[in-house]
């Protein structure tokens, strides 16, 4: 089986085969899955849907919750695309929504986050904390206007974690709906990281974990060609010595990555996110 065929089989198992597997688990017994039939992945993406499709889901009572992914556009060392965080969290959100189809959809991701700590690496974009949180709030407010009362703000960028944890409970109170937040890597207990990550780090910026994720999910966003880290180090002009040392270590850790590790970690995050949503949709 070649690499492309293997990737197709992997995502098919997440979007279709694992639906049946999850349905057999008692934990998801009260969520109606799609079954073994194929679900077009666009059906759970709000921005790919028509107004009729969204309206029918809401008015028919089958659409129960929305995932709002938050990510970043920032440097990911020399080899990973700057959209990596946004692409990763959106993929986890989409696959989790497919497991719970038609009860969950994914809102348009917030693609720029809070990244001032990376601004000495060229190409990074950042928002002020207040700007980022205002965007998240107003998306949630828009969704409430359309009748959505359950939202999971699923985060994929470290710089967003603290501000979201602080602000989202206030968003929920102000809008009087159920809004919660988690980062998708909250799925990874220490024993999981120890089992799959040789470096012992997850997420870890552009290191073993994120590179493995990209190898499994979107290898076209990995660019090793022309990368010679030893040669480019003097050209980077990183001001903080600790940050420079960490980056060099992550560059070494990235060489430990593998497609198999990425597939395992993605699968764990998707199932964990689906379970988190299940509890939000039907709390105990």
C-alpha positions as a Markdown table, in Angstrom:
| # | Residue | x | y | z |
|---|---|---|---|---|
| 1 | Unk | 0.0 | 0.0 | 0.0 |
| 2 | Unk | 1.5 | 3.3 | -1.0 |
| 3 | Unk | 1.5 | 6.4 | 1.1 |
| 4 | Unk | -1.4 | 8.1 | -0.6 |
| 5 | Unk | -3.6 | 5.0 | -0.4 |
| 6 | Unk | -2.7 | 4.6 | 3.3 |
| 7 | Unk | -3.7 | 8.2 | 4.1 |
| 8 | Unk | -7.1 | 7.7 | 2.3 |
| 9 | Unk | -7.7 | 4.6 | 4.3 |
| 10 | Unk | -6.8 | 6.3 | 7.5 |
| 11 | Unk | -9.2 | 9.2 | 7.1 |
| 12 | Unk | -11.9 | 6.9 | 5.8 |
| 13 | Unk | -11.6 | 4.9 | 9.1 |
| 14 | Unk | -12.0 | 8.1 | 11.1 |
| 15 | Unk | -15.0 | 9.5 | 9.1 |
| 16 | Unk | -16.8 | 6.3 | 8.5 |
| 17 | Unk | -15.5 | 3.0 | 10.0 |
| 18 | Unk | -14.8 | 4.5 | 13.4 |
| 19 | Unk | -18.4 | 5.8 | 13.6 |
| 20 | Unk | -19.6 | 2.3 | 13.9 |
| 21 | Unk | -16.9 | 1.4 | 16.4 |
| 22 | Unk | -17.8 | 4.4 | 18.5 |
| 23 | Unk | -21.4 | 3.6 | 18.4 |
| 24 | Unk | -20.7 | 0.2 | 19.9 |
| 25 | Unk | -19.1 | 1.9 | 22.9 |
| 26 | Unk | -21.4 | 2.7 | 25.8 |
| 27 | Unk | -19.9 | 6.1 | 26.1 |
| 28 | Unk | -21.5 | 7.2 | 22.9 |
| 29 | Unk | -24.6 | 5.0 | 23.1 |
| 30 | Unk | -26.9 | 8.0 | 23.4 |
| 31 | Unk | -25.6 | 9.8 | 20.3 |
| 32 | Unk | -27.1 | 8.7 | 17.0 |
| 33 | Unk | -24.2 | 8.1 | 14.6 |
| 34 | Unk | -24.4 | 8.1 | 10.9 |
| 35 | Unk | -23.7 | 4.4 | 10.7 |
| 36 | Unk | -21.4 | 2.7 | 8.2 |
| 37 | Unk | -22.5 | 4.9 | 5.3 |
| 38 | Unk | -20.1 | 7.5 | 3.8 |
| 39 | Unk | -20.7 | 11.1 | 4.8 |
| 40 | Unk | -19.3 | 13.8 | 2.5 |
| 41 | Unk | -16.8 | 15.7 | 4.7 |
| 42 | Unk | -18.1 | 19.1 | 3.5 |
| 43 | Unk | -21.5 | 18.5 | 5.2 |
| 44 | Unk | -20.1 | 19.3 | 8.6 |
| 45 | Unk | -18.3 | 22.5 | 7.5 |
| 46 | Unk | -20.4 | 25.6 | 7.9 |
| 47 | Unk | -18.5 | 27.6 | 5.2 |
| 48 | Unk | -19.0 | 24.8 | 2.7 |
| 49 | Unk | -22.7 | 24.5 | 3.4 |
| 50 | Unk | -25.6 | 26.4 | 2.0 |
| 51 | Unk | -28.0 | 28.5 | 4.1 |
| 52 | Unk | -30.7 | 25.9 | 3.4 |
| 53 | Unk | -28.6 | 23.1 | 4.7 |
| 54 | Unk | -27.8 | 25.0 | 7.9 |
| 55 | Unk | -31.4 | 26.2 | 8.3 |
| 56 | Unk | -32.8 | 22.7 | 7.8 |
| 57 | Unk | -30.4 | 21.4 | 10.4 |
| 58 | Unk | -31.4 | 24.0 | 13.0 |
| 59 | Unk | -35.1 | 24.1 | 12.3 |
| 60 | Unk | -35.3 | 20.3 | 12.1 |
| 61 | Unk | -33.7 | 20.0 | 15.5 |
| 62 | Unk | -30.9 | 17.7 | 14.3 |
| 63 | Unk | -28.0 | 20.2 | 14.6 |
| 64 | Unk | -27.1 | 20.4 | 18.2 |
| 65 | Unk | -23.7 | 22.0 | 18.5 |
| 66 | Unk | -21.0 | 24.0 | 16.7 |
| 67 | Unk | -17.2 | 23.6 | 17.0 |
| 68 | Unk | -15.3 | 26.9 | 16.6 |
| 69 | Unk | -11.6 | 26.1 | 15.8 |
| 70 | Unk | -9.0 | 28.7 | 16.8 |
| 71 | Unk | -5.5 | 28.5 | 15.5 |
| 72 | Unk | -2.7 | 30.7 | 14.3 |
| 73 | Unk | -0.6 | 31.8 | 11.3 |
| 74 | Unk | 2.9 | 31.7 | 12.6 |
| 75 | Unk | 6.4 | 30.3 | 12.0 |
| 76 | Unk | 6.8 | 26.6 | 12.5 |
| 77 | Unk | 10.5 | 26.3 | 12.1 |
| 78 | Unk | 12.0 | 25.8 | 8.7 |
| 79 | Unk | 9.9 | 22.8 | 7.5 |
| 80 | Unk | 6.3 | 23.3 | 8.5 |
| 81 | Unk | 3.7 | 25.6 | 6.9 |
| 82 | Unk | 2.7 | 28.6 | 9.0 |
| 83 | Unk | -1.0 | 27.5 | 8.8 |
| 84 | Unk | -0.1 | 24.4 | 10.7 |
| 85 | Unk | -2.0 | 25.1 | 13.9 |
| 86 | Unk | -5.2 | 26.2 | 12.2 |
| 87 | Unk | -5.1 | 23.3 | 9.7 |
| 88 | Unk | -4.5 | 20.8 | 12.6 |
| 89 | Unk | -7.3 | 21.9 | 14.8 |
| 90 | Unk | -9.7 | 22.2 | 11.9 |
| 91 | Unk | -9.0 | 18.7 | 10.8 |
| 92 | Unk | -9.7 | 17.4 | 14.4 |
| 93 | Unk | -12.9 | 19.4 | 14.5 |
| 94 | Unk | -14.1 | 18.1 | 11.2 |
| 95 | Unk | -13.4 | 14.5 | 11.9 |
| 96 | Unk | -15.1 | 14.8 | 15.4 |
| 97 | Unk | -18.1 | 16.4 | 13.8 |
| 98 | Unk | -18.3 | 13.6 | 11.2 |
| 99 | Unk | -18.4 | 11.0 | 14.1 |
| 100 | Unk | -21.5 | 12.8 | 15.4 |
| 101 | Unk | -23.1 | 13.8 | 12.1 |
| 102 | Unk | -25.6 | 15.4 | 11.7 |
| 103 | Unk | -25.6 | 16.8 | 15.2 |
| 104 | Unk | -22.4 | 18.9 | 14.9 |
| 105 | Unk | -21.0 | 21.4 | 12.4 |
| 106 | Unk | -17.7 | 23.3 | 12.3 |
| 107 | Unk | -17.7 | 27.1 | 12.1 |
| 108 | Unk | -15.2 | 29.0 | 10.0 |
| 109 | Unk | -11.8 | 28.8 | 11.9 |
| 110 | Unk | -10.1 | 31.8 | 13.4 |
| 111 | Unk | -6.8 | 31.6 | 11.5 |
| 112 | Unk | -4.7 | 34.2 | 13.3 |
| 113 | Unk | -4.1 | 33.9 | 17.0 |
| 114 | Unk | -2.1 | 35.5 | 19.8 |
| 115 | Unk | 1.6 | 35.0 | 18.7 |
| 116 | Unk | 3.7 | 38.0 | 19.9 |
| 117 | Unk | 6.4 | 35.6 | 21.2 |
| 118 | Unk | 7.1 | 34.5 | 17.6 |
| 119 | Unk | 7.3 | 37.9 | 16.0 |
| 120 | Unk | 11.1 | 37.8 | 15.7 |
| 121 | Unk | 10.6 | 35.0 | 13.2 |
| 122 | Unk | 9.6 | 36.4 | 9.9 |
| 123 | Unk | 6.1 | 35.6 | 8.5 |
| 124 | Unk | 4.3 | 35.3 | 11.8 |
| 125 | Unk | 1.0 | 37.1 | 12.1 |
| 126 | Unk | -0.4 | 38.1 | 15.5 |
| 127 | Unk | -3.5 | 39.7 | 17.0 |
| 128 | Unk | -3.8 | 41.6 | 20.3 |
| 129 | Unk | -5.5 | 39.6 | 23.0 |
| 130 | Unk | -8.5 | 41.9 | 23.0 |
| 131 | Unk | -8.8 | 41.7 | 19.2 |
| 132 | Unk | -8.6 | 37.9 | 19.1 |
| 133 | Unk | -11.2 | 37.5 | 21.9 |
| 134 | Unk | -13.5 | 40.0 | 20.3 |
| 135 | Unk | -13.5 | 37.9 | 17.1 |
| 136 | Unk | -14.2 | 34.7 | 19.0 |
| 137 | Unk | -17.0 | 36.4 | 20.9 |
| 138 | Unk | -18.7 | 37.9 | 17.9 |
| 139 | Unk | -18.6 | 34.6 | 16.0 |
| 140 | Unk | -20.3 | 33.0 | 19.0 |
| 141 | Unk | -22.8 | 35.9 | 19.1 |
| 142 | Unk | -23.6 | 35.3 | 15.4 |
| 143 | Unk | -24.2 | 31.6 | 16.0 |
| 144 | Unk | -26.5 | 32.4 | 18.9 |
| 145 | Unk | -28.5 | 34.7 | 16.7 |
| 146 | Unk | -29.1 | 31.8 | 14.4 |
| 147 | Unk | -30.3 | 29.6 | 17.3 |
| 148 | Unk | -27.1 | 27.8 | 18.2 |
| 149 | Unk | -26.9 | 27.3 | 22.0 |
| 150 | Unk | -24.0 | 24.9 | 22.3 |
| 151 | Unk | -20.5 | 25.8 | 21.2 |
| 152 | Unk | -17.1 | 24.2 | 21.7 |
| 153 | Unk | -14.2 | 26.6 | 21.1 |
| 154 | Unk | -11.6 | 24.0 | 20.1 |
| 155 | Unk | -8.1 | 25.6 | 20.2 |
| 156 | Unk | -5.0 | 24.6 | 18.3 |
| 157 | Unk | -2.4 | 27.2 | 19.3 |
| 158 | Unk | -0.6 | 27.6 | 22.6 |
| 159 | Unk | -0.8 | 31.4 | 22.8 |
| 160 | Unk | -4.6 | 31.3 | 22.7 |
| 161 | Unk | -5.0 | 28.9 | 25.7 |
| 162 | Unk | -4.8 | 31.3 | 28.7 |
| 163 | Unk | -6.9 | 34.0 | 27.2 |
| 164 | Unk | -9.6 | 31.6 | 26.1 |
| 165 | Unk | -9.8 | 29.9 | 29.4 |
| 166 | Unk | -10.2 | 33.3 | 31.1 |
| 167 | Unk | -12.7 | 34.7 | 28.7 |
| 168 | Unk | -15.0 | 31.9 | 27.5 |
| 169 | Unk | -16.9 | 31.5 | 30.8 |
| 170 | Unk | -17.7 | 35.2 | 30.6 |
| 171 | Unk | -18.8 | 34.7 | 26.9 |
| 172 | Unk | -21.2 | 31.9 | 28.1 |
| 173 | Unk | -22.7 | 34.2 | 30.8 |
| 174 | Unk | -23.1 | 37.2 | 28.5 |
| 175 | Unk | -24.7 | 35.2 | 25.7 |
| 176 | Unk | -26.6 | 32.9 | 28.1 |
| 177 | Unk | -25.7 | 29.7 | 26.1 |
| 178 | Unk | -23.4 | 26.8 | 26.7 |
| 179 | Unk | -19.9 | 27.8 | 25.5 |
| 180 | Unk | -16.8 | 25.8 | 26.6 |
| 181 | Unk | -13.2 | 25.6 | 25.4 |
| 182 | Unk | -10.5 | 23.1 | 25.2 |
| 183 | Unk | -7.3 | 22.6 | 23.2 |
| 184 | Unk | -7.4 | 19.4 | 21.2 |
| 185 | Unk | -4.1 | 18.2 | 22.8 |
| 186 | Unk | -6.0 | 18.1 | 26.2 |
| 187 | Unk | -6.7 | 14.6 | 24.9 |
| 188 | Unk | -3.2 | 13.5 | 25.6 |
| 189 | Unk | -2.6 | 12.1 | 29.0 |
| 190 | Unk | 1.0 | 11.6 | 30.1 |
| 191 | Unk | 0.8 | 7.9 | 29.4 |
| 192 | Unk | -0.3 | 8.6 | 25.8 |
| 193 | Unk | 2.6 | 11.0 | 25.2 |
| 194 | Unk | 5.0 | 8.5 | 26.7 |
| 195 | Unk | 3.7 | 5.7 | 24.5 |
| 196 | Unk | 3.8 | 7.6 | 21.1 |
| 197 | Unk | 6.3 | 10.4 | 21.5 |
| 198 | Unk | 10.0 | 9.5 | 21.7 |
| 199 | Unk | 10.8 | 13.1 | 22.7 |
| 200 | Unk | 8.2 | 13.0 | 25.4 |
| 201 | Unk | 6.6 | 16.2 | 24.1 |
| 202 | Unk | 3.1 | 16.9 | 22.8 |
| 203 | Unk | 2.2 | 19.4 | 21.4 |
| 204 | Unk | 5.8 | 20.8 | 21.2 |
| 205 | Unk | 6.3 | 23.5 | 18.6 |
| 206 | Unk | 7.2 | 22.1 | 15.2 |
| 207 | Unk | 8.8 | 19.1 | 16.8 |
| 208 | Unk | 8.1 | 15.4 | 16.8 |
| 209 | Unk | 4.3 | 15.8 | 17.5 |
| 210 | Unk | 3.4 | 18.5 | 15.1 |
| 211 | Unk | 5.6 | 17.1 | 12.3 |
| 212 | Unk | 4.0 | 13.6 | 12.8 |
| 213 | Unk | 0.6 | 15.2 | 12.7 |
| 214 | Unk | 1.4 | 16.9 | 9.4 |
| 215 | Unk | 3.0 | 13.7 | 7.9 |
| 216 | Unk | -0.3 | 11.9 | 8.6 |
| 217 | Unk | -2.8 | 14.7 | 7.7 |
| 218 | Unk | -1.2 | 17.0 | 5.2 |
| 219 | Unk | 2.3 | 16.0 | 4.0 |
| 220 | Unk | 2.1 | 18.6 | 1.3 |
| 221 | Unk | 2.6 | 21.2 | 4.0 |
| 222 | Unk | 6.0 | 19.8 | 5.0 |
| 223 | Unk | 9.0 | 21.2 | 3.2 |
| 224 | Unk | 12.4 | 19.7 | 4.1 |
| 225 | Unk | 14.0 | 20.6 | 0.8 |
| 226 | Unk | 16.8 | 23.1 | 1.2 |
| 227 | Unk | 16.6 | 23.0 | 5.0 |
| 228 | Unk | 20.0 | 23.1 | 6.7 |
| 229 | Unk | 19.4 | 24.3 | 10.2 |
| 230 | Unk | 23.1 | 24.6 | 11.1 |
| 231 | Unk | 23.6 | 27.0 | 8.2 |
| 232 | Unk | 20.6 | 29.2 | 8.9 |
| 233 | Unk | 21.0 | 29.6 | 12.7 |
| 234 | Unk | 23.2 | 32.7 | 12.5 |
| 235 | Unk | 20.7 | 34.3 | 10.1 |
| 236 | Unk | 17.7 | 34.0 | 12.4 |
| 237 | Unk | 18.7 | 36.7 | 15.0 |
| 238 | Unk | 16.5 | 35.2 | 17.7 |
| 239 | Unk | 16.7 | 37.5 | 20.7 |
| 240 | Unk | 15.9 | 35.2 | 23.6 |
| 241 | Unk | 18.7 | 32.6 | 24.1 |
| 242 | Unk | 16.3 | 30.1 | 25.7 |
| 243 | Unk | 13.9 | 30.4 | 22.8 |
| 244 | Unk | 16.8 | 29.9 | 20.4 |
| 245 | Unk | 17.9 | 26.8 | 22.3 |
| 246 | Unk | 14.3 | 25.4 | 22.4 |
| 247 | Unk | 13.9 | 25.9 | 18.7 |
| 248 | Unk | 17.1 | 24.0 | 17.9 |
| 249 | Unk | 15.9 | 21.1 | 20.1 |
| 250 | Unk | 12.5 | 21.1 | 18.4 |
| 251 | Unk | 14.3 | 20.9 | 15.0 |
| 252 | Unk | 16.1 | 17.8 | 16.2 |
| 253 | Unk | 12.9 | 16.3 | 17.7 |
| 254 | Unk | 11.1 | 16.8 | 14.3 |
| 255 | Unk | 13.4 | 14.1 | 12.9 |
| 256 | Unk | 11.8 | 11.6 | 15.2 |
| 257 | Unk | 8.4 | 12.1 | 13.5 |
| 258 | Unk | 6.5 | 9.4 | 11.6 |
| 259 | Unk | 3.2 | 9.1 | 9.8 |
| 260 | Unk | 2.2 | 6.2 | 12.2 |
| 261 | Unk | 2.7 | 8.4 | 15.2 |
| 262 | Unk | 0.6 | 11.2 | 13.7 |
| 263 | Unk | -2.2 | 8.8 | 12.8 |
| 264 | Unk | -2.4 | 7.5 | 16.3 |
| 265 | Unk | -2.4 | 11.0 | 17.9 |
| 266 | Unk | -5.0 | 12.3 | 15.5 |
| 267 | Unk | -7.3 | 9.4 | 16.2 |
| 268 | Unk | -7.0 | 9.9 | 19.9 |
| 269 | Unk | -7.8 | 13.7 | 19.7 |
| 270 | Unk | -10.7 | 13.1 | 17.4 |
| 271 | Unk | -12.4 | 10.6 | 19.6 |
| 272 | Unk | -11.7 | 12.7 | 22.7 |
| 273 | Unk | -13.3 | 15.7 | 21.1 |
| 274 | Unk | -16.3 | 13.8 | 20.0 |
| 275 | Unk | -16.8 | 12.6 | 23.5 |
| 276 | Unk | -16.4 | 16.1 | 24.9 |
| 277 | Unk | -19.1 | 17.2 | 22.5 |
| 278 | Unk | -21.4 | 14.3 | 23.4 |
| 279 | Unk | -21.3 | 15.5 | 27.0 |
| 280 | Unk | -22.1 | 19.0 | 26.0 |
| 281 | Unk | -25.0 | 17.9 | 23.8 |
| 282 | Unk | -26.4 | 15.5 | 26.4 |
| 283 | Unk | -25.0 | 16.4 | 29.9 |
| 284 | Unk | -25.3 | 13.8 | 32.6 |
